[in-house]
Amino acid sequence: MLTQPPENSAERLLETVQLFVSETGLSETRLLHKAGVDKHTLRQLRAGRSCTIATHDKIVNFMAAERARRAASEDLAEPKQETQA
């Protein structure tokens, strides 16, 4: 059973987190807290350590859910234009 994500996934995860943070304005610490993972995870990845697949998935799944939630909020906030007959 695999417990570590594939190689280079740490770099991809860090890049994805950086993009997410810049898009949302959410801090890395807040992201990790909301994803339910240790607040030192990104620092450890930058230092060359790896994370488990479960930790990787928690972060990725939280970012996907948060993007979907924000998109849904934006859809609700936009007034719908009525078509004229």
SVG drawing of the C-alpha trace seen along z (x, -y; Angstrom):
<svg xmlns="http://www.w3.org/2000/svg" viewBox="-42 -43 57 45">
<polyline fill="none" stroke="black" stroke-width="0.4" points="0.0,0.0 1.3,-3.4 1.7,-6.0 3.8,-8.6 2.6,-10.6 4.5,-10.1 7.8,-11.9 7.7,-15.6 4.3,-15.8 5.7,-17.9 6.8,-20.5 3.5,-20.4 1.6,-20.7 3.6,-23.7 3.0,-25.4 -0.7,-24.6 -0.9,-26.0 0.9,-29.2 -1.5,-29.7 -4.5,-29.0 -3.2,-31.4 -2.7,-34.2 -6.2,-33.6 -8.1,-33.5 -6.0,-35.7 -6.2,-32.9 -2.9,-32.5 -1.0,-29.2 -1.5,-28.7 -5.3,-29.2 -5.4,-26.9 -3.6,-24.1 -5.8,-24.6 -9.0,-24.4 -7.7,-21.4 -7.1,-19.7 -3.3,-19.1 -0.3,-20.1 0.6,-23.8 4.2,-22.9 3.5,-20.7 4.5,-23.3 7.7,-24.3 8.6,-20.6 7.9,-20.1 10.1,-23.1 12.8,-21.5 12.7,-18.4 10.5,-16.2 7.5,-14.3 4.0,-14.0 1.6,-11.1 -1.0,-10.6 -3.7,-11.4 -2.2,-14.8 -1.7,-15.6 -5.3,-14.6 -6.7,-16.7 -5.0,-19.8 -6.0,-19.2 -9.5,-18.3 -9.9,-21.4 -8.7,-23.7 -11.1,-22.1 -14.0,-22.4 -13.1,-26.0 -12.9,-27.0 -16.3,-25.4 -17.8,-27.1 -16.4,-30.5 -17.6,-29.9 -21.1,-29.1 -21.1,-32.2 -20.2,-34.3 -22.9,-32.7 -25.5,-33.6 -24.2,-37.1 -24.5,-37.9 -27.9,-39.2 -29.7,-37.2 -30.6,-39.0 -34.1,-38.5 -34.6,-37.9 -37.1,-40.1 -39.6,-38.6"/>
</svg>
